[in-house]
């Protein structure tokens, strides 16, 4: 009986890697506000919360604004790139990433940690690594 329960629980797990990579590519690398909004509607629950080191952002529109502001601030070639694959279980997934100008030096590294509910991001923690000297 335990084997059956474990198997059904594993098969019910969301695609953490696909979801968190899509978050980077379709939201935080997307300059077009309409495409970013469509991706937010698909990837996030109706009322998501994002925790940044110095801010708590509530709602899809506010998350879109944060992504858009980052892209505006750092320029048209700034990109977030996943490092390895995302891992997760029991509704919690994490993906490491790096960011910087495309083809240029990495300016920041970190990880996204997401609570996933019904296959969509409900809460997202953006963890930044300390700068290297």
N, C-alpha and C positions, 0 to 999 in steps of 0.2 A: 504494500500500500504506500509506503514512503516513496519508493521509486516513481510511482505514477504521479504523486503530488509534486515531487521535485521536477519531473519532466514537464508537467503542465505549467508550473510556475516559470520555468526557463523559457518556454515557448511564448509566454505572454509578455516577456520583456520587450520594451520598445527598441528600436534601432538607435541606440545612443550615438553611435558614430555618424550615421546619416543625419540625425536631427541636429547635433551640435556643429557638424561641418556646414550644414545648410544655414544655421544661425550666423556663422562667420561670413559665408559667401553671399547669401541672399539678403542679409540685413546689414551687417557691419562693413561689408565691402560694396554695398549697392548704393550708387549715387542717385538713381532715379527714385524719387519719393513714392510714386505710384507702385512700382515693382516692390519696393521695400514694404509698403503697407500691405500688399497682397501676401507677401511672404510672412509678415507678422500675423496676419489672419490665419494662415495655414499652420504655422509652427508654434504659436503661442496660444494659451487659453485666453478667454475673453478679458480677464482682468489680471494680467501678469504683474509680477514685481521683480525689479532688477536691483540688486545690491551692488553698488560700486564702493570703493574704499571710502569716499567722502560724501556719498549721496545715496538716497533710496529713491528709485524711479518707479512710478506706478502707472500702468496702462500701456497699451500698444502705441498710442500716439506719442507718449513721452519717451518711450524706448526708441522709436523712430527718430525723434528729435535729437536724442543723444548720439545715435549713430550718424545722422546727417551732420551734426555739429563737429564730430570727430573728423569726418571726411573733409569737411570744409576747412577745418583748422589745419590739417596736416597735408592737404593737397591731393590732386587727382591721382597720383601714383601710389599713395599710401594704401597698404593692404595688410589684412590679417591672414596668416597662413597657419594651418594646423601643424602640430608636431606630433607625429605618430597618430594612432587611432584613439578614439574615445573609448572609455571603459565605464561600466556601470552595472548596477543591479538593484532590485527592489525600489525602483523609481528614482534613483540618484545616479547621475552620470557626470563625467568630467572629461574635458579635452584641453590639452596644453596647446598653446599657440605662441607665435611670435609676430611682430608687426614692424613695419618700416616702409620706406619707399621701395617700390618694385625694382629689383635689381640693385638696391642700395643696402646700406648697413641696417641691421636689426636695431631698432630704437627702444623696443619694449617687449618683454615676454611676460607670460602669465598663464592663467587657466580659467576656463569657464566651468562652473559647477552648476548643474541644473537639476531641479526637482521636476520630474516628468509625470504628468497626470493624463491618463487616457491618450498617450502618445504625443502630448504637446507640452511645451515648457510652461510651467506654472510660476516657478521662481528661478532666477538666474543670479548667481554670485560671480562677479568679475574679480578675480584675484590677480594682483600685479606682483611680479617678482621684484625684489629690490634691484636698483640699478647696479651693474657691475662696474668696478673701478678700473 
